[in-house]
Amino acid sequence: MIFNLLGMLDLIVAVAPCIMTNLGSAQGLLHDTDLRNDTYFPLALVPTFPVPLAFVLHAVSLWQLLHGSAR
């Protein structure tokens, strides 16, 4: 259970600064640095798909641990 809670906390801590500083948007990143769109776009997919998927997997695992349905 500790692994799942720390994993969820890690995902929140990793994404929260990007959201708060507006570095999560392409416009903010491209304005601050000289990256082109084709180099930024693959990086934008990481917080869009794998991070929420990992969060949901931690939540499902925690749910199963708490309700005893994991065998």
PDB file of N, CA, C, O and CB in Angstrom:
ATOM      1  N   MET A   1       0.820  -1.187   0.000  1.00  0.00           N
ATOM      2  CA  MET A   1       0.000   0.000   0.000  1.00  0.00           C
ATOM      3  C   MET A   1       0.868   1.256   0.000  1.00  0.00           C
ATOM      4  O   MET A   1       0.522   2.262  -0.618  1.00  0.00           O
ATOM      5  CB  MET A   1      -0.935  -0.005   1.200  1.00  0.00           C
ATOM      6  N   ILE A   2       1.996   1.183   0.700  1.00  0.00           N
ATOM      7  CA  ILE A   2       2.892   2.344   0.749  1.00  0.00           C
ATOM      8  C   ILE A   2       3.455   2.632  -0.643  1.00  0.00           C
ATOM      9  O   ILE A   2       3.576   3.791  -1.038  1.00  0.00           O
ATOM     10  CB  ILE A   2       4.046   2.106   1.760  1.00  0.00           C
ATOM     11  N   PHE A   3       3.798   1.578  -1.385  1.00  0.00           N
ATOM     12  CA  PHE A   3       4.309   1.757  -2.743  1.00  0.00           C
ATOM     13  C   PHE A   3       3.301   2.504  -3.615  1.00  0.00           C
ATOM     14  O   PHE A   3       3.671   3.414  -4.356  1.00  0.00           O
ATOM     15  CB  PHE A   3       4.645   0.396  -3.372  1.00  0.00           C
ATOM     16  N   ASN A   4       2.040   2.124  -3.525  1.00  0.00           N
ATOM     17  CA  ASN A   4       1.006   2.778  -4.337  1.00  0.00           C
ATOM     18  C   ASN A   4       0.804   4.227  -3.922  1.00  0.00           C
ATOM     19  O   ASN A   4       0.669   5.101  -4.779  1.00  0.00           O
ATOM     20  CB  ASN A   4      -0.315   2.021  -4.227  1.00  0.00           C
ATOM     21  N   LEU A   5       0.781   4.492  -2.632  1.00  0.00           N
ATOM     22  CA  LEU A   5       0.600   5.865  -2.168  1.00  0.00           C
ATOM     23  C   LEU A   5       1.782   6.749  -2.557  1.00  0.00           C
ATOM     24  O   LEU A   5       1.593   7.888  -2.986  1.00  0.00           O
ATOM     25  CB  LEU A   5       0.409   5.887  -0.655  1.00  0.00           C
ATOM     26  N   LEU A   6       2.992   6.231  -2.410  1.00  0.00           N
ATOM     27  CA  LEU A   6       4.168   7.004  -2.797  1.00  0.00           C
ATOM     28  C   LEU A   6       4.242   7.183  -4.312  1.00  0.00           C
ATOM     29  O   LEU A   6       4.693   8.225  -4.789  1.00  0.00           O
ATOM     30  CB  LEU A   6       5.437   6.325  -2.288  1.00  0.00           C
ATOM     31  N   GLY A   7       3.806   6.186  -5.068  1.00  0.00           N
ATOM     32  CA  GLY A   7       3.770   6.305  -6.521  1.00  0.00           C
ATOM     33  C   GLY A   7       2.795   7.376  -6.978  1.00  0.00           C
ATOM     34  O   GLY A   7       3.095   8.147  -7.890  1.00  0.00           O
ATOM     35  N   MET A   8       1.631   7.426  -6.346  1.00  0.00           N
ATOM     36  CA  MET A   8       0.649   8.455  -6.684  1.00  0.00           C
ATOM     37  C   MET A   8       1.165   9.839  -6.295  1.00  0.00           C
ATOM     38  O   MET A   8       0.995  10.803  -7.042  1.00  0.00           O
ATOM     39  CB  MET A   8      -0.692   8.171  -5.984  1.00  0.00           C
ATOM     40  N   LEU A   9       1.788   9.930  -5.137  1.00  0.00           N
ATOM     41  CA  LEU A   9       2.355  11.202  -4.697  1.00  0.00           C
ATOM     42  C   LEU A   9       3.468  11.658  -5.641  1.00  0.00           C
ATOM     43  O   LEU A   9       3.584  12.846  -5.939  1.00  0.00           O
ATOM     44  CB  LEU A   9       2.893  11.080  -3.262  1.00  0.00           C
ATOM     45  N   ASP A  10       4.274  10.727  -6.103  1.00  0.00           N
ATOM     46  CA  ASP A  10       5.347  11.061  -7.039  1.00  0.00           C
ATOM     47  C   ASP A  10       4.797  11.610  -8.348  1.00  0.00           C
ATOM     48  O   ASP A  10       5.340  12.567  -8.898  1.00  0.00           O
ATOM     49  CB  ASP A  10       6.210   9.834  -7.312  1.00  0.00           C
ATOM     50  N   LEU A  11       3.733  11.015  -8.844  1.00  0.00           N
ATOM     51  CA  LEU A  11       3.130  11.496 -10.091  1.00  0.00           C
ATOM     52  C   LEU A  11       2.546  12.897  -9.912  1.00  0.00           C
ATOM     53  O   LEU A  11       2.650  13.734 -10.809  1.00  0.00           O
ATOM     54  CB  LEU A  11       2.035  10.525 -10.568  1.00  0.00           C
ATOM     55  N   ILE A  12       1.944  13.148  -8.776  1.00  0.00           N
ATOM     56  CA  ILE A  12       1.384  14.476  -8.510  1.00  0.00           C
ATOM     57  C   ILE A  12       2.493  15.505  -8.389  1.00  0.00           C
ATOM     58  O   ILE A  12       2.396  16.595  -8.953  1.00  0.00           O
ATOM     59  CB  ILE A  12       0.531  14.462  -7.229  1.00  0.00           C
ATOM     60  N   VAL A  13       3.548  15.168  -7.658  1.00  0.00           N
ATOM     61  CA  VAL A  13       4.659  16.097  -7.456  1.00  0.00           C
ATOM     62  C   VAL A  13       5.403  16.353  -8.776  1.00  0.00           C
ATOM     63  O   VAL A  13       5.925  17.449  -8.981  1.00  0.00           O
ATOM     64  CB  VAL A  13       5.633  15.544  -6.391  1.00  0.00           C
ATOM     65  N   ALA A  14       5.456  15.374  -9.657  1.00  0.00           N
ATOM     66  CA  ALA A  14       6.157  15.552 -10.926  1.00  0.00           C
ATOM     67  C   ALA A  14       5.384  16.443 -11.892  1.00  0.00           C
ATOM     68  O   ALA A  14       5.996  17.182 -12.663  1.00  0.00           O
ATOM     69  CB  ALA A  14       6.415  14.205 -11.568  1.00  0.00           C
ATOM     70  N   VAL A  15       4.063  16.390 -11.869  1.00  0.00           N
ATOM     71  CA  VAL A  15       3.249  17.135 -12.828  1.00  0.00           C
ATOM     72  C   VAL A  15       2.845  18.510 -12.301  1.00  0.00           C
ATOM     73  O   VAL A  15       2.691  19.445 -13.086  1.00  0.00           O
ATOM     74  CB  VAL A  15       2.008  16.339 -13.181  1.00  0.00           C
ATOM     75  N   ALA A  16       2.673  18.647 -11.003  1.00  0.00           N
ATOM     76  CA  ALA A  16       2.183  19.901 -10.419  1.00  0.00           C
ATOM     77  C   ALA A  16       3.049  21.120 -10.755  1.00  0.00           C
ATOM     78  O   ALA A  16       2.491  22.157 -11.114  1.00  0.00           O
ATOM     79  CB  ALA A  16       2.096  19.756  -8.924  1.00  0.00           C
ATOM     80  N   PRO A  17       4.365  21.053 -10.660  1.00  0.00           N
ATOM     81  CA  PRO A  17       5.159  22.246 -11.007  1.00  0.00           C
ATOM     82  C   PRO A  17       5.001  22.664 -12.466  1.00  0.00           C
ATOM     83  O   PRO A  17       5.019  23.857 -12.770  1.00  0.00           O
ATOM     84  CB  PRO A  17       6.625  21.991 -10.719  1.00  0.00           C
ATOM     85  N   CYS A  18       4.847  21.707 -13.365  1.00  0.00           N
ATOM     86  CA  CYS A  18       4.644  22.049 -14.776  1.00  0.00           C
ATOM     87  C   CYS A  18       3.325  22.780 -14.976  1.00  0.00           C
ATOM     88  O   CYS A  18       3.242  23.719 -15.767  1.00  0.00           O
ATOM     89  CB  CYS A  18       4.680  20.787 -15.645  1.00  0.00           C
ATOM     90  N   ILE A  19       2.319  22.357 -14.274  1.00  0.00           N
ATOM     91  CA  ILE A  19       1.013  23.005 -14.407  1.00  0.00           C
ATOM     92  C   ILE A  19       1.058  24.394 -13.781  1.00  0.00           C
ATOM     93  O   ILE A  19       0.528  25.349 -14.350  1.00  0.00           O
ATOM     94  CB  ILE A  19      -0.098  22.148 -13.746  1.00  0.00           C
ATOM     95  N   MET A  20       1.682  24.513 -12.626  1.00  0.00           N
ATOM     96  CA  MET A  20       1.702  25.798 -11.921  1.00  0.00           C
ATOM     97  C   MET A  20       2.557  26.838 -12.638  1.00  0.00           C
ATOM     98  O   MET A  20       2.258  28.030 -12.567  1.00  0.00           O
ATOM     99  CB  MET A  20       2.215  25.606 -10.505  1.00  0.00           C
ATOM    100  N   THR A  21       3.606  26.415 -13.323  1.00  0.00           N
ATOM    101  CA  THR A  21       4.477  27.375 -13.999  1.00  0.00           C
ATOM    102  C   THR A  21       4.139  27.525 -15.479  1.00  0.00           C
ATOM    103  O   THR A  21       4.822  28.247 -16.205  1.00  0.00           O
ATOM    104  CB  THR A  21       5.924  26.955 -13.848  1.00  0.00           C
ATOM    105  N   ASN A  22       3.093  26.847 -15.922  1.00  0.00           N
ATOM    106  CA  ASN A  22       2.634  26.910 -17.305  1.00  0.00           C
ATOM    107  C   ASN A  22       3.671  26.374 -18.284  1.00  0.00           C
ATOM    108  O   ASN A  22       3.679  26.757 -19.454  1.00  0.00           O
ATOM    109  CB  ASN A  22       2.280  28.332 -17.666  1.00  0.00           C
ATOM    110  N   LEU A  23       4.533  25.502 -17.816  1.00  0.00           N
ATOM    111  CA  LEU A  23       5.473  24.852 -18.729  1.00  0.00           C
ATOM    112  C   LEU A  23       4.842  23.651 -19.403  1.00  0.00           C
ATOM    113  O   LEU A  23       5.438  23.045 -20.293  1.00  0.00           O
ATOM    114  CB  LEU A  23       6.731  24.427 -17.986  1.00  0.00           C
ATOM    115  N   GLY A  24       3.641  23.308 -18.982  1.00  0.00           N
ATOM    116  CA  GLY A  24       2.962  22.190 -19.599  1.00  0.00           C
ATOM    117  C   GLY A  24       2.414  22.514 -20.966  1.00  0.00           C
ATOM    118  O   GLY A  24       2.082  21.604 -21.725  1.00  0.00           O
ATOM    119  N   SER A  25       2.311  23.780 -21.300  1.00  0.00           N
ATOM    120  CA  SER A  25       1.778  24.135 -22.619  1.00  0.00           C
ATOM    121  C   SER A  25       2.920  24.335 -23.604  1.00  0.00           C
ATOM    122  O   SER A  25       4.020  24.740 -23.230  1.00  0.00           O
ATOM    123  CB  SER A  25       0.909  25.413 -22.536  1.00  0.00           C
ATOM    124  N   ALA A  26       2.645  24.050 -24.840  1.00  0.00           N
ATOM    125  CA  ALA A  26       3.658  24.208 -25.878  1.00  0.00           C
ATOM    126  C   ALA A  26       4.044  25.670 -26.037  1.00  0.00           C
ATOM    127  O   ALA A  26       5.205  25.983 -26.302  1.00  0.00           O
ATOM    128  CB  ALA A  26       3.155  23.646 -27.209  1.00  0.00           C
ATOM    129  N   GLN A  27       3.085  26.558 -25.879  1.00  0.00           N
ATOM    130  CA  GLN A  27       3.369  27.978 -26.049  1.00  0.00           C
ATOM    131  C   GLN A  27       4.352  28.467 -24.982  1.00  0.00           C
ATOM    132  O   GLN A  27       5.276  29.219 -25.294  1.00  0.00           O
ATOM    133  CB  GLN A  27       2.068  28.793 -25.990  1.00  0.00           C
ATOM    134  N   GLY A  28       4.164  28.051 -23.742  1.00  0.00           N
ATOM    135  CA  GLY A  28       5.067  28.469 -22.679  1.00  0.00           C
ATOM    136  C   GLY A  28       6.468  27.933 -22.874  1.00  0.00           C
ATOM    137  O   GLY A  28       7.447  28.644 -22.648  1.00  0.00           O
ATOM    138  N   LEU A  29       6.571  26.676 -23.293  1.00  0.00           N
ATOM    139  CA  LEU A  29       7.885  26.076 -23.494  1.00  0.00           C
ATOM    140  C   LEU A  29       8.576  26.674 -24.710  1.00  0.00           C
ATOM    141  O   LEU A  29       9.770  26.969 -24.666  1.00  0.00           O
ATOM    142  CB  LEU A  29       7.762  24.563 -23.650  1.00  0.00           C
ATOM    143  N   LEU A  30       7.838  26.851 -25.785  1.00  0.00           N
ATOM    144  CA  LEU A  30       8.451  27.385 -26.993  1.00  0.00           C
ATOM    145  C   LEU A  30       8.823  28.851 -26.833  1.00  0.00           C
ATOM    146  O   LEU A  30       9.748  29.336 -27.485  1.00  0.00           O
ATOM    147  CB  LEU A  30       7.517  27.214 -28.173  1.00  0.00           C
ATOM    148  N   HIS A  31       8.114  29.547 -25.980  1.00  0.00           N
ATOM    149  CA  HIS A  31       8.441  30.948 -25.746  1.00  0.00           C
ATOM    150  C   HIS A  31       9.740  31.076 -24.943  1.00  0.00           C
ATOM    151  O   HIS A  31      10.540  31.979 -25.188  1.00  0.00           O
ATOM    152  CB  HIS A  31       7.288  31.651 -25.011  1.00  0.00           C
ATOM    153  N   ASP A  32       9.943  30.168 -23.985  1.00  0.00           N
ATOM    154  CA  ASP A  32      11.115  30.255 -23.118  1.00  0.00           C
ATOM    155  C   ASP A  32      12.384  29.714 -23.770  1.00  0.00           C
ATOM    156  O   ASP A  32      13.480  30.197 -23.485  1.00  0.00           O
ATOM    157  CB  ASP A  32      10.856  29.511 -21.838  1.00  0.00           C
ATOM    158  N   THR A  33      12.248  28.738 -24.626  1.00  0.00           N
ATOM    159  CA  THR A  33      13.425  28.137 -25.249  1.00  0.00           C
ATOM    160  C   THR A  33      13.261  28.168 -26.758  1.00  0.00           C
ATOM    161  O   THR A  33      12.244  28.636 -27.270  1.00  0.00           O
ATOM    162  CB  THR A  33      13.644  26.684 -24.752  1.00  0.00           C
ATOM    163  N   ASP A  34      14.239  27.682 -27.449  1.00  0.00           N
ATOM    164  CA  ASP A  34      14.208  27.710 -28.904  1.00  0.00           C
ATOM    165  C   ASP A  34      13.881  26.350 -29.501  1.00  0.00           C
ATOM    166  O   ASP A  34      14.377  26.016 -30.576  1.00  0.00           O
ATOM    167  CB  ASP A  34      15.530  28.194 -29.438  1.00  0.00           C
ATOM    168  N   LEU A  35      13.060  25.565 -28.829  1.00  0.00           N
ATOM    169  CA  LEU A  35      12.689  24.253 -29.348  1.00  0.00           C
ATOM    170  C   LEU A  35      11.657  24.397 -30.455  1.00  0.00           C
ATOM    171  O   LEU A  35      10.813  25.292 -30.423  1.00  0.00           O
ATOM    172  CB  LEU A  35      12.147  23.356 -28.225  1.00  0.00           C
ATOM    173  N   ARG A  36      11.737  23.520 -31.416  1.00  0.00           N
ATOM    174  CA  ARG A  36      10.745  23.522 -32.493  1.00  0.00           C
ATOM    175  C   ARG A  36       9.583  22.624 -32.099  1.00  0.00           C
ATOM    176  O   ARG A  36       9.707  21.822 -31.174  1.00  0.00           O
ATOM    177  CB  ARG A  36      11.372  23.052 -33.837  1.00  0.00           C
ATOM    178  N   ASN A  37       8.462  22.749 -32.788  1.00  0.00           N
ATOM    179  CA  ASN A  37       7.275  21.954 -32.484  1.00  0.00           C
ATOM    180  C   ASN A  37       7.516  20.456 -32.612  1.00  0.00           C
ATOM    181  O   ASN A  37       6.996  19.685 -31.806  1.00  0.00           O
ATOM    182  CB  ASN A  37       6.144  22.357 -33.390  1.00  0.00           C
ATOM    183  N   ASP A  38       8.285  20.028 -33.594  1.00  0.00           N
ATOM    184  CA  ASP A  38       8.483  18.599 -33.783  1.00  0.00           C
ATOM    185  C   ASP A  38       9.347  17.970 -32.689  1.00  0.00           C
ATOM    186  O   ASP A  38       9.314  16.752 -32.515  1.00  0.00           O
ATOM    187  CB  ASP A  38       9.110  18.348 -35.129  1.00  0.00           C
ATOM    188  N   THR A  39      10.103  18.754 -31.963  1.00  0.00           N
ATOM    189  CA  THR A  39      10.861  18.196 -30.839  1.00  0.00           C
ATOM    190  C   THR A  39      10.077  18.264 -29.545  1.00  0.00           C
ATOM    191  O   THR A  39      10.361  17.505 -28.619  1.00  0.00           O
ATOM    192  CB  THR A  39      12.182  18.927 -30.674  1.00  0.00           C
ATOM    193  N   TYR A  40       9.096  19.152 -29.453  1.00  0.00           N
ATOM    194  CA  TYR A  40       8.309  19.271 -28.225  1.00  0.00           C
ATOM    195  C   TYR A  40       7.153  18.292 -28.193  1.00  0.00           C
ATOM    196  O   TYR A  40       6.819  17.774 -27.128  1.00  0.00           O
ATOM    197  CB  TYR A  40       7.784  20.682 -28.074  1.00  0.00           C
ATOM    198  N   PHE A  41       6.529  18.022 -29.340  1.00  0.00           N
ATOM    199  CA  PHE A  41       5.311  17.231 -29.362  1.00  0.00           C
ATOM    200  C   PHE A  41       5.459  15.856 -28.705  1.00  0.00           C
ATOM    201  O   PHE A  41       4.588  15.490 -27.916  1.00  0.00           O
ATOM    202  CB  PHE A  41       4.859  17.061 -30.774  1.00  0.00           C
ATOM    203  N   PRO A  42       6.503  15.074 -28.978  1.00  0.00           N
ATOM    204  CA  PRO A  42       6.604  13.778 -28.287  1.00  0.00           C
ATOM    205  C   PRO A  42       6.701  13.930 -26.773  1.00  0.00           C
ATOM    206  O   PRO A  42       6.202  13.078 -26.038  1.00  0.00           O
ATOM    207  CB  PRO A  42       7.814  13.008 -28.795  1.00  0.00           C
ATOM    208  N   LEU A  43       7.331  14.995 -26.295  1.00  0.00           N
ATOM    209  CA  LEU A  43       7.422  15.209 -24.854  1.00  0.00           C
ATOM    210  C   LEU A  43       6.066  15.555 -24.250  1.00  0.00           C
ATOM    211  O   LEU A  43       5.826  15.279 -23.074  1.00  0.00           O
ATOM    212  CB  LEU A  43       8.421  16.315 -24.549  1.00  0.00           C
ATOM    213  N   ALA A  44       5.182  16.151 -25.032  1.00  0.00           N
ATOM    214  CA  ALA A  44       3.851  16.497 -24.544  1.00  0.00           C
ATOM    215  C   ALA A  44       2.996  15.257 -24.328  1.00  0.00           C
ATOM    216  O   ALA A  44       2.036  15.300 -23.559  1.00  0.00           O
ATOM    217  CB  ALA A  44       3.160  17.439 -25.518  1.00  0.00           C
ATOM    218  N   LEU A  45       3.324  14.157 -24.989  1.00  0.00           N
ATOM    219  CA  LEU A  45       2.542  12.942 -24.835  1.00  0.00           C
ATOM    220  C   LEU A  45       2.799  12.244 -23.501  1.00  0.00           C
ATOM    221  O   LEU A  45       1.949  11.484 -23.036  1.00  0.00           O
ATOM    222  CB  LEU A  45       2.840  11.997 -25.970  1.00  0.00           C
ATOM    223  N   VAL A  46       3.934  12.481 -22.887  1.00  0.00           N
ATOM    224  CA  VAL A  46       4.256  11.811 -21.622  1.00  0.00           C
ATOM    225  C   VAL A  46       3.284  12.205 -20.507  1.00  0.00           C
ATOM    226  O   VAL A  46       2.715  11.312 -19.879  1.00  0.00           O
ATOM    227  CB  VAL A  46       5.689  12.144 -21.201  1.00  0.00           C
ATOM    228  N   PRO A  47       3.061  13.505 -20.226  1.00  0.00           N
ATOM    229  CA  PRO A  47       2.097  13.815 -19.159  1.00  0.00           C
ATOM    230  C   PRO A  47       0.647  13.613 -19.591  1.00  0.00           C
ATOM    231  O   PRO A  47      -0.253  13.604 -18.751  1.00  0.00           O
ATOM    232  CB  PRO A  47       2.286  15.244 -18.696  1.00  0.00           C
ATOM    233  N   THR A  48       0.414  13.451 -20.898  1.00  0.00           N
ATOM    234  CA  THR A  48      -0.956  13.305 -21.378  1.00  0.00           C
ATOM    235  C   THR A  48      -1.477  11.883 -21.227  1.00  0.00           C
ATOM    236  O   THR A  48      -2.636  11.700 -20.858  1.00  0.00           O
ATOM    237  CB  THR A  48      -1.044  13.726 -22.822  1.00  0.00           C
ATOM    238  N   PHE A  49      -0.658  10.871 -21.502  1.00  0.00           N
ATOM    239  CA  PHE A  49      -1.140   9.501 -21.473  1.00  0.00           C
ATOM    240  C   PHE A  49      -0.513   8.617 -20.389  1.00  0.00           C
ATOM    241  O   PHE A  49      -1.258   8.068 -19.577  1.00  0.00           O
ATOM    242  CB  PHE A  49      -0.902   8.885 -22.791  1.00  0.00           C
ATOM    243  N   PRO A  50       0.814   8.450 -20.330  1.00  0.00           N
ATOM    244  CA  PRO A  50       1.370   7.515 -19.350  1.00  0.00           C
ATOM    245  C   PRO A  50       1.191   7.949 -17.888  1.00  0.00           C
ATOM    246  O   PRO A  50       1.009   7.102 -17.013  1.00  0.00           O
ATOM    247  CB  PRO A  50       2.826   7.326 -19.628  1.00  0.00           C
ATOM    248  N   VAL A  51       1.240   9.246 -17.621  1.00  0.00           N
ATOM    249  CA  VAL A  51       1.104   9.693 -16.227  1.00  0.00           C
ATOM    250  C   VAL A  51      -0.295   9.402 -15.688  1.00  0.00           C
ATOM    251  O   VAL A  51      -0.406   8.822 -14.608  1.00  0.00           O
ATOM    252  CB  VAL A  51       1.407  11.198 -16.114  1.00  0.00           C
ATOM    253  N   PRO A  52      -1.386   9.781 -16.398  1.00  0.00           N
ATOM    254  CA  PRO A  52      -2.708   9.407 -15.883  1.00  0.00           C
ATOM    255  C   PRO A  52      -2.923   7.891 -15.834  1.00  0.00           C
ATOM    256  O   PRO A  52      -3.593   7.385 -14.933  1.00  0.00           O
ATOM    257  CB  PRO A  52      -3.788  10.041 -16.738  1.00  0.00           C
ATOM    258  N   LEU A  53      -2.355   7.172 -16.799  1.00  0.00           N
ATOM    259  CA  LEU A  53      -2.481   5.713 -16.788  1.00  0.00           C
ATOM    260  C   LEU A  53      -1.798   5.122 -15.557  1.00  0.00           C
ATOM    261  O   LEU A  53      -2.364   4.252 -14.895  1.00  0.00           O
ATOM    262  CB  LEU A  53      -1.879   5.110 -18.071  1.00  0.00           C
ATOM    263  N   ALA A  54      -0.601   5.581 -15.249  1.00  0.00           N
ATOM    264  CA  ALA A  54       0.101   5.092 -14.060  1.00  0.00           C
ATOM    265  C   ALA A  54      -0.669   5.448 -12.791  1.00  0.00           C
ATOM    266  O   ALA A  54      -0.733   4.647 -11.859  1.00  0.00           O
ATOM    267  CB  ALA A  54       1.525   5.675 -13.998  1.00  0.00           C
ATOM    268  N   PHE A  55      -1.253   6.645 -12.751  1.00  0.00           N
ATOM    269  CA  PHE A  55      -2.037   7.056 -11.577  1.00  0.00           C
ATOM    270  C   PHE A  55      -3.247   6.140 -11.395  1.00  0.00           C
ATOM    271  O   PHE A  55      -3.545   5.718 -10.278  1.00  0.00           O
ATOM    272  CB  PHE A  55      -2.498   8.529 -11.717  1.00  0.00           C
ATOM    273  N   VAL A  56      -3.936   5.837 -12.484  1.00  0.00           N
ATOM    274  CA  VAL A  56      -5.106   4.953 -12.413  1.00  0.00           C
ATOM    275  C   VAL A  56      -4.685   3.545 -12.011  1.00  0.00           C
ATOM    276  O   VAL A  56      -5.380   2.899 -11.227  1.00  0.00           O
ATOM    277  CB  VAL A  56      -5.848   4.920 -13.767  1.00  0.00           C
ATOM    278  N   LEU A  57      -3.572   3.061 -12.528  1.00  0.00           N
ATOM    279  CA  LEU A  57      -3.104   1.729 -12.141  1.00  0.00           C
ATOM    280  C   LEU A  57      -2.754   1.663 -10.656  1.00  0.00           C
ATOM    281  O   LEU A  57      -3.042   0.665  -9.996  1.00  0.00           O
ATOM    282  CB  LEU A  57      -1.888   1.334 -12.978  1.00  0.00           C
ATOM    283  N   HIS A  58      -2.139   2.715 -10.129  1.00  0.00           N
ATOM    284  CA  HIS A  58      -1.879   2.766  -8.686  1.00  0.00           C
ATOM    285  C   HIS A  58      -3.185   2.788  -7.909  1.00  0.00           C
ATOM    286  O   HIS A  58      -3.303   2.110  -6.888  1.00  0.00           O
ATOM    287  CB  HIS A  58      -1.031   3.999  -8.329  1.00  0.00           C
ATOM    288  N   ALA A  59      -4.163   3.550  -8.367  1.00  0.00           N
ATOM    289  CA  ALA A  59      -5.450   3.645  -7.677  1.00  0.00           C
ATOM    290  C   ALA A  59      -6.187   2.302  -7.687  1.00  0.00           C
ATOM    291  O   ALA A  59      -6.761   1.903  -6.674  1.00  0.00           O
ATOM    292  CB  ALA A  59      -6.321   4.728  -8.327  1.00  0.00           C
ATOM    293  N   VAL A  60      -6.173   1.610  -8.824  1.00  0.00           N
ATOM    294  CA  VAL A  60      -6.841   0.300  -8.914  1.00  0.00           C
ATOM    295  C   VAL A  60      -6.143  -0.712  -8.012  1.00  0.00           C
ATOM    296  O   VAL A  60      -6.799  -1.496  -7.325  1.00  0.00           O
ATOM    297  CB  VAL A  60      -6.856  -0.210 -10.380  1.00  0.00           C
ATOM    298  N   SER A  61      -4.824  -0.694  -8.017  1.00  0.00           N
ATOM    299  CA  SER A  61      -4.077  -1.605  -7.154  1.00  0.00           C
ATOM    300  C   SER A  61      -4.366  -1.332  -5.683  1.00  0.00           C
ATOM    301  O   SER A  61      -4.541  -2.262  -4.895  1.00  0.00           O
ATOM    302  CB  SER A  61      -2.578  -1.485  -7.424  1.00  0.00           C
ATOM    303  N   LEU A  62      -4.415  -0.066  -5.321  1.00  0.00           N
ATOM    304  CA  LEU A  62      -4.731   0.305  -3.938  1.00  0.00           C
ATOM    305  C   LEU A  62      -6.145  -0.108  -3.583  1.00  0.00           C
ATOM    306  O   LEU A  62      -6.386  -0.591  -2.476  1.00  0.00           O
ATOM    307  CB  LEU A  62      -4.554   1.813  -3.725  1.00  0.00           C
ATOM    308  N   TRP A  63      -7.084   0.071  -4.496  1.00  0.00           N
ATOM    309  CA  TRP A  63      -8.477  -0.330  -4.277  1.00  0.00           C
ATOM    310  C   TRP A  63      -8.550  -1.838  -4.028  1.00  0.00           C
ATOM    311  O   TRP A  63      -9.246  -2.283  -3.115  1.00  0.00           O
ATOM    312  CB  TRP A  63      -9.363   0.065  -5.492  1.00  0.00           C
ATOM    313  N   GLN A  64      -7.840  -2.617  -4.831  1.00  0.00           N
ATOM    314  CA  GLN A  64      -7.853  -4.061  -4.670  1.00  0.00           C
ATOM    315  C   GLN A  64      -7.211  -4.487  -3.349  1.00  0.00           C
ATOM    316  O   GLN A  64      -7.679  -5.422  -2.700  1.00  0.00           O
ATOM    317  CB  GLN A  64      -7.135  -4.721  -5.835  1.00  0.00           C
ATOM    318  N   LEU A  65      -6.148  -3.803  -2.959  1.00  0.00           N
ATOM    319  CA  LEU A  65      -5.518  -4.124  -1.679  1.00  0.00           C
ATOM    320  C   LEU A  65      -6.429  -3.824  -0.503  1.00  0.00           C
ATOM    321  O   LEU A  65      -6.481  -4.588   0.461  1.00  0.00           O
ATOM    322  CB  LEU A  65      -4.223  -3.357  -1.529  1.00  0.00           C
ATOM    323  N   LEU A  66      -7.142  -2.720  -0.580  1.00  0.00           N
ATOM    324  CA  LEU A  66      -8.012  -2.315   0.527  1.00  0.00           C
ATOM    325  C   LEU A  66      -9.262  -3.174   0.617  1.00  0.00           C
ATOM    326  O   LEU A  66      -9.765  -3.403   1.716  1.00  0.00           O
ATOM    327  CB  LEU A  66      -8.406  -0.860   0.376  1.00  0.00           C
ATOM    328  N   HIS A  67      -9.771  -3.652  -0.499  1.00  0.00           N
ATOM    329  CA  HIS A  67     -11.015  -4.427  -0.479  1.00  0.00           C
ATOM    330  C   HIS A  67     -10.782  -5.914  -0.544  1.00  0.00           C
ATOM    331  O   HIS A  67     -11.740  -6.686  -0.560  1.00  0.00           O
ATOM    332  CB  HIS A  67     -11.895  -4.018  -1.616  1.00  0.00           C
ATOM    333  N   GLY A  68      -9.541  -6.336  -0.583  1.00  0.00           N
ATOM    334  CA  GLY A  68      -9.215  -7.751  -0.506  1.00  0.00           C
ATOM    335  C   GLY A  68      -9.586  -8.573  -1.719  1.00  0.00           C
ATOM    336  O   GLY A  68      -9.698  -9.794  -1.612  1.00  0.00           O
ATOM    337  N   SER A  69      -9.784  -7.944  -2.881  1.00  0.00           N
ATOM    338  CA  SER A  69     -10.156  -8.714  -4.059  1.00  0.00           C
ATOM    339  C   SER A  69      -8.931  -9.145  -4.862  1.00  0.00           C
ATOM    340  O   SER A  69      -9.074  -9.897  -5.826  1.00  0.00           O
ATOM    341  CB  SER A  69     -11.094  -7.903  -4.937  1.00  0.00           C
ATOM    342  N   ALA A  70      -7.750  -8.701  -4.499  1.00  0.00           N
ATOM    343  CA  ALA A  70      -6.543  -9.141  -5.188  1.00  0.00           C
ATOM    344  C   ALA A  70      -6.153 -10.517  -4.666  1.00  0.00           C
ATOM    345  O   ALA A  70      -6.045 -10.717  -3.456  1.00  0.00           O
ATOM    346  CB  ALA A  70      -5.381  -8.123  -4.993  1.00  0.00           C
ATOM    347  N   ARG A  71      -5.946 -11.452  -5.562  1.00  0.00           N
ATOM    348  CA  ARG A  71      -5.635 -12.818  -5.120  1.00  0.00           C
ATOM    349  C   ARG A  71      -4.243 -13.212  -5.503  1.00  0.00           C
ATOM    350  O   ARG A  71      -3.815 -14.328  -5.210  1.00  0.00           O
ATOM    351  CB  ARG A  71      -6.616 -13.808  -5.699  1.00  0.00           C
TER     352      ARG A  71
END
